Amino acid sequence: MRLTKVLFSIALVSIFAIGTAFKPAKKVAGDWFFLEDKKVGFGVDHDVIHFGNWKDDVRQIKLKITDGPLKMYDMKIHFDNGEVQDVSMRFRFTQGSESRVIDMNGGLRHLTKIEFWYETKGFARGRSRVAVWGRN
């Protein structure tokens, strides 16, 4: 009788452990997640980050700058309904720095692309990486 209870308890624990082990991890609302990035070249330039068939909507974004410093002048965020949000940056990012948190006009939005104007002129390597992170 006691052995039966022990075996039954072990079976229940095993079933629970197996059942929870294979559930996909859920993205917690409010956590930052990577969207897309772009290597940018030397000089004063304009680049676009396209999001393609990206499925997540965001309320906020921020930029992370790596691989070298970057002077950002302006940024335009394009949404799936054709609206555009203009974000004036006018900021010199050091390597490894982040932008301020940028709220999307209208709350939760689906991005199609981000255009940005920047300068890397005068920097030793002349290249930076701009990564876009989102939060919903």
Steps between C-alpha positions, in 0.01 A plus 500: 500500500778744594701403188195573285466852645870568442484378140182700440666815639808447281278452195310825570819699547646352180190582297501858634872543429469368144190710434661824608842431346378527141281810525642792298631789704269799486633847440417704807332831424740783573818309416726647230548277195724532194329611179764561233839660444705669231872552443550859394790627292745787506397862455171688503231265376138383509404138564183296539423204725217288354297276727343277234256239635580579858203404717541691827347839565671749730412796718859614544835463327859588581824488303822334613820615328795259482821457298578872504361846580224660295344845472126462433313794344147383426284188494166421336296202618261355239190305607297241310207740450723751315545744788847637575635617836788747479748477788766769523810341653788751472715287728856369498505135609815345636576136427279284724247773582121501467244756391219625715181295500281611209123463544296410193225751415169320544621228739559145375619524136630276221825631347591456133826695485715760672697760303785680669754766411841480666869582482806287576749733330826547686479182704790256481314198366214693342240225556233453763216258565153636579275245674131564557337356813127502571265464792124443496 
